[in-house]
Amino acid sequence: MNNDIFEKLKAIAVNDIGIDADKIKPESVIIEDLGLDSLDMVDMLMKVEETFGVTIDDGDVAEMRTVADVVDFIEGAIA
């Protein structure tokens, strides 16, 4: 897992969504552990697309359960 991407994603979650930084770990389950609802998830993914210059399709979102899944997706998309 790319630590630079993780740290940028963590900054988005803390600064834009308001998640407690201590809760954000690679293994954190996005909905259960971080408490994101569907609107928070859409907001975060829009910020991710803007920050990393990637496009996230609905099918990709369905596969993203953990923070590490999102990091891995971004890493693959920008490679």
Beta strands, then each sheet from edge to edge (+ up, - down):
end
